[in-house]
Amino acid sequence: MSSTSIAVIGGGIAGVTTAFHLARRGAHVTLVDDGGSGQATAASAGIIAPWVSSSDGSYYEAYAAGGNFYPEFLSQLEELGIRELGYRRSGALMVSADAADLDAVEERITRRVQDAGPVAGTVERADERRVHELLPALAPGLTGLFVSGGGRVDGRLLRDATLTGALALGARHVPDSALGLERARTGWRIRTTAGNLDADAVVVAAGARVTALLEPLGVHVGISAQRGQLVHLGLRGVDTSPWPTVHPFAEHYLTPFDGGRIVVGATRESGSGFDPRVTAEGQLQVLRNALELAPGLATATVLEARAGIRPVADRGVPLIGRVPGADGLWMISGYGAGGLTMGPLFGDAVARDVLGEPAPDLAAFAVTSG
Ligand SMILES: Cc1cc2nc3c(=O)[nH]c(=O)nc-3n(C[C@H](O)[C@H](O)[C@H](O)COP(=O)(O)OP(=O)(O)OC[C@H]3O[C@@H](n4cnc5c(N)ncnc54)[C@H](O)[C@@H]3O)c2cc1C
């Protein structure tokens, strides 16, 4: 049991997974989260299929490593008796009306799936009949590439389950706002609305709001806010549980869940600022794209609309690790559109780093202050 006290600011996927992995290692952890609106994790679509993404370079490496770590993370939760996560590996289906699009990526996707091993499953070229069999609501004329290991998870359930796991392992949850950070005699002092909280080390995992905490310390990390909106649709009397996630060659997608719920999204509104509103324009865009891709959803019920603010790093890769010039301070932010996938792995990496245990090399994600 480590006697070091560590505070984590932020209760999205970055913060809860860090708190969980710290608690697993016996640290005294306090998680501070204000439950503010616009949490990206709460809005996320839940796709865990990095192999079909258009990302590359270090971002893709992180994304893929996050996907590979999922089974291990889920088994860590399961050891605590936590199973209800809305997680299912029903595959990821890339589709296009132009077979040349699929030809152009097939080799790359196949290589990625092979590199990932069993977690990614297999790749299958799907003709129009097979595409329709996999997801009958899709438009005619599409063929596809089906990656059998693609998965999806309910971001809210996963967040809550991870926090529950952390609390079961001894972590403390403070539902409050961190108003500011200052150096204390040893470590750091967090000013909250209810008073001060001192810790030997602090991990700032405040998503797109990370800058509000770091800039007063003279640390400028280059994280921008990008709004994402999506819509949850409901189909009555249809077993959607075996339906795969669907990825046309564009930024929108479908994520089917059990019980007839299909999430369609999402906008990528760069320059939105931290403005977590659902807008008429955003909803129009999401629904138009979804119904063009899957006309069979036209009569579905609109269950709810969500908006979340993605933390996007100007440098194009997440910023993970020690904050320069601030001993005892770490940050995790900038996961962009893949944070639900990357969170568990990097929460573990940062927990190790904070506790001085051997950790994966985070050099590609090193935090710099401009
Ligand atoms: C529409 C949408 C769809 C997405 N789909 C996917 C997907 O399919 N797959 C995938 O892998 N990723 C997806 N993502 C991306 C993923 O959701 C994000 O990358 C990830 O959730 C970011 O997590 P985070 O913990 O860094 O930030 P957040 O989830 O935003 O959490 C930050 C937390 O910090 C708290 N906080 C901030 N400041 C303070 C403070 N001063 N005091 C106390 N608390 C504070 C906030 O209230 C919040 O709870 C999607 C995102 C969006 C918006």
The ligand as an SDF file (V2000), in Angstrom:
LIG
                    3D

 53 58  0  0  0  0  0  0  0  0999 V2000
  -20.2880   12.7340  -29.8090 C   0  0  0  0  0  0  0  0  0  0  0  0
  -19.0510   11.9840  -29.4080 C   0  0  0  0  0  0  0  0  0  0  0  0
  -18.8700   10.6720  -29.8250 C   0  0  0  0  0  0  0  0  0  0  0  0
  -17.7210    9.9560  -29.4510 C   0  0  0  0  0  0  0  0  0  0  0  0
  -17.6110    8.6530  -29.8240 N   0  0  0  0  0  0  0  0  0  0  0  0
  -16.5120    7.9440  -29.4420 C   0  0  0  0  0  0  0  0  0  0  0  0
  -16.3960    6.5760  -29.7920 C   0  0  0  0  0  0  0  0  0  0  0  0
  -17.2900    6.0190  -30.4250 O   0  0  0  0  0  0  0  0  0  0  0  0
  -15.2840    5.8890  -29.4260 N   0  0  0  0  0  0  0  0  0  0  0  0
  -14.2900    6.4900  -28.7210 C   0  0  0  0  0  0  0  0  0  0  0  0
  -13.2880    5.8150  -28.4090 O   0  0  0  0  0  0  0  0  0  0  0  0
  -14.3700    7.7840  -28.3410 N   0  0  0  0  0  0  0  0  0  0  0  0
  -15.4580    8.5300  -28.7070 C   0  0  0  0  0  0  0  0  0  0  0  0
  -15.5600    9.8470  -28.3720 N   0  0  0  0  0  0  0  0  0  0  0  0
  -14.4220   10.4990  -27.7250 C   0  0  0  0  0  0  0  0  0  0  0  0
  -14.4110   10.3150  -26.2320 C   0  0  0  0  0  0  0  0  0  0  0  0
  -15.7130   10.4380  -25.7360 O   0  0  0  0  0  0  0  0  0  0  0  0
  -13.4980   11.3690  -25.5880 C   0  0  0  0  0  0  0  0  0  0  0  0
  -12.2320   11.3600  -26.2050 O   0  0  0  0  0  0  0  0  0  0  0  0
  -13.3100   11.0660  -24.1070 C   0  0  0  0  0  0  0  0  0  0  0  0
  -14.5500   10.8210  -23.5060 O   0  0  0  0  0  0  0  0  0  0  0  0
  -12.6050   12.2140  -23.3970 C   0  0  0  0  0  0  0  0  0  0  0  0
  -12.5580   11.8660  -22.0430 O   0  0  0  0  0  0  0  0  0  0  0  0
  -12.0070   12.8560  -20.9370 P   0  0  0  0  0  0  0  0  0  0  0  0
  -12.1420   12.1500  -19.6420 O   0  0  0  0  0  0  0  0  0  0  0  0
  -10.6830   13.3780  -21.3430 O   0  0  0  0  0  0  0  0  0  0  0  0
  -13.0010   14.1330  -20.9810 O   0  0  0  0  0  0  0  0  0  0  0  0
  -14.5100   14.2230  -20.4880 P   0  0  0  0  0  0  0  0  0  0  0  0
  -15.2450   12.9910  -20.7440 O   0  0  0  0  0  0  0  0  0  0  0  0
  -15.0610   15.4860  -21.0790 O   0  0  0  0  0  0  0  0  0  0  0  0
  -14.4180   14.3710  -18.9070 O   0  0  0  0  0  0  0  0  0  0  0  0
  -13.8790   15.5200  -18.2670 C   0  0  0  0  0  0  0  0  0  0  0  0
  -14.4860   15.5860  -16.8740 C   0  0  0  0  0  0  0  0  0  0  0  0
  -13.7850   16.5570  -16.1010 O   0  0  0  0  0  0  0  0  0  0  0  0
  -14.7260   17.3100  -15.3470 C   0  0  0  0  0  0  0  0  0  0  0  0
  -14.1000   18.6010  -15.0140 N   0  0  0  0  0  0  0  0  0  0  0  0
  -13.5700   19.5020  -15.8760 C   0  0  0  0  0  0  0  0  0  0  0  0
  -13.0610   20.5550  -15.2130 N   0  0  0  0  0  0  0  0  0  0  0  0
  -13.2870   20.3070  -13.8940 C   0  0  0  0  0  0  0  0  0  0  0  0
  -13.0150   21.0360  -12.7100 C   0  0  0  0  0  0  0  0  0  0  0  0
  -12.3820   22.2170  -12.7350 N   0  0  0  0  0  0  0  0  0  0  0  0
  -13.3910   20.5110  -11.5240 N   0  0  0  0  0  0  0  0  0  0  0  0
  -14.0220   19.2940  -11.4740 C   0  0  0  0  0  0  0  0  0  0  0  0
  -14.3070   18.5670  -12.5720 N   0  0  0  0  0  0  0  0  0  0  0  0
  -13.9550   19.0700  -13.7690 C   0  0  0  0  0  0  0  0  0  0  0  0
  -15.9200   17.4260  -16.2760 C   0  0  0  0  0  0  0  0  0  0  0  0
  -17.1120   17.7360  -15.5700 O   0  0  0  0  0  0  0  0  0  0  0  0
  -15.9540   16.0270  -16.8750 C   0  0  0  0  0  0  0  0  0  0  0  0
  -16.7000   15.1630  -16.0480 O   0  0  0  0  0  0  0  0  0  0  0  0
  -16.7090   10.5850  -28.6890 C   0  0  0  0  0  0  0  0  0  0  0  0
  -16.8990   11.9000  -28.2520 C   0  0  0  0  0  0  0  0  0  0  0  0
  -18.0700   12.5900  -28.5910 C   0  0  0  0  0  0  0  0  0  0  0  0
  -18.2690   13.9890  -28.0830 C   0  0  0  0  0  0  0  0  0  0  0  0
  1  2  1  0
  2  3  1  0
  2 52  2  0
  3  4  2  0
  4  5  1  0
  4 50  1  0
  5  6  2  0
  6  7  1  0
  6 13  1  0
  7  8  2  0
  7  9  1  0
  9 10  1  0
 10 11  2  0
 10 12  1  0
 12 13  2  0
 13 14  1  0
 14 15  1  0
 14 50  1  0
 15 16  1  0
 16 17  1  0
 16 18  1  0
 18 19  1  0
 18 20  1  0
 20 21  1  0
 20 22  1  0
 22 23  1  0
 23 24  1  0
 24 25  2  0
 24 26  1  0
 24 27  1  0
 27 28  1  0
 28 29  2  0
 28 30  1  0
 28 31  1  0
 31 32  1  0
 32 33  1  0
 33 34  1  0
 33 48  1  0
 34 35  1  0
 35 36  1  0
 35 46  1  0
 36 37  1  0
 36 45  1  0
 37 38  2  0
 38 39  1  0
 39 40  1  0
 39 45  2  0
 40 41  1  0
 40 42  2  0
 42 43  1  0
 43 44  2  0
 44 45  1  0
 46 47  1  0
 46 48  1  0
 48 49  1  0
 50 51  2  0
 51 52  1  0
 52 53  1  0
M  END
$$$$
